[in-house]
Amino acid sequence: MPRPIATSESKRFRYPDTTLKNGVSRPALGGASIEDVYNANTSIAIHDETKVTANFAQIDKTATLTMAITPDNSGTTDPVVGTLTVPVDAYTQIQAIPADGYFFEKWTVTDGAKIKDSL
């Protein structure tokens, strides 16, 4: 059975935009096949002694995301209320968590952001 591979640095780095040809995986060095070489959390089938390397690319451009709520004390967010650095042109998961007595109404953004519906 294939063994899962996970990387701890995937939040700070992104992978180049490429796709597998015809959905076929590329072999790792040695005797192994990787299910999806462009997914940080994938599976590998080892056929012989093998060295597998996780390759990272530096994020080219980042921006500051400020999470806020309104009105005060009406809930919280994930990531938490405050500022964080995120990659530009990549979707960042966000969640609104209402306090008792409130419901989530909608997101609002300032210039330079898009909201993509959850799948």
N, C-alpha and C positions, 0 to 999 in steps of 0.2 A: 504494500500500500504506500502511496506517495506520502512523504513527510512535509508538513507545512513549513514555510519559511516566512518569518516576519522580521521587519526592521524597526528599530526604535527611533530612527531619525526621519521618518516619512513626513512628519508634521512640519519640519523645517526646510525640506527640500522637495522639489517636484521633478518628475521625470519628463524627458523630452516627449513631445507629442508625436508618437508613431504608432502604427498598428501592425499586428501580425499578418503576414500574407496568408490568405485562405484559412485563417484560424489555426495554423500549424505552429507549434512551438519550436524554438530554436534550441539545439542541444547546448548544455553547459560544457565547460572544459572537462574532458575525460568521459566517463561512461554514464551520462545522466541526461534526462530530458526535463525541462522546466515547463510547467503547464502554461504560464503567461509571464514572459520575461519582463513585461512592462507593468506588472502589478506587484507592489511591495509585499503583499500578503498572498502568496501563491503556493503551489505544491511542486515537489520534485520527485521524479522516479530515478533512483540510483541503480545503475547496472554494474558499476565497477568503482574502484577508488576514484574519488572525484573532489575537485576543489570548486566551490561556488563562491563568487564574489558579488556583493551588493554594490552597485555603482550609483553614485549620487551626482547630481548637477546642482551648482549654486543657483539660487533663485536670483533672477536678474533684477527684478524691480519689486519693491514692497510699498505698502501704504499703511497708514494708521486707520484702524477701524475703531470707532467709539460706540460702545453699546450703552443705551440709555432707556429709561422707562418713563411713562407719563400716564396718570398722575403719580406723584410720590407714593411709595409704599403700596403700589397696586400689584406688584409681582417682582419677578426677577428674570434674568436672561441667562442663556448658556451659549457662548462664553458669558461670564459674569459682567455686570455693569462696570464700565471703565474702558480703558483703551488697550489695544493689542496690535501687533504688527502682522499683516497678512500679505500673501503674494497678490500682485496686481493681475487682473484678468483670469483669476481662478475663483471658483465658487467656494465660499467658506460656510460651513454648516452653522446655523443659528437657531435658537429655540426660545420662545416666550413661555414663561411659566407663571400663570396668574396666581395672585394671593386669594385667600378665601374671600368670597363676596365680589370677585371680579372675574371677567372673562376676557380672552384675547380678542381684540377688535381688528387690528391691522398693523402692518409695518409701514413706516414712512422713512424715506432716505433723503439725503442732501445730494448735490451734484456728484457725479462720478460713481454711482452705484446702481446695480440692477438687482432685483429680487427674482429668483427662480423658484417656481413652485416645487414643493417636495414631491418626490416620486412616490 
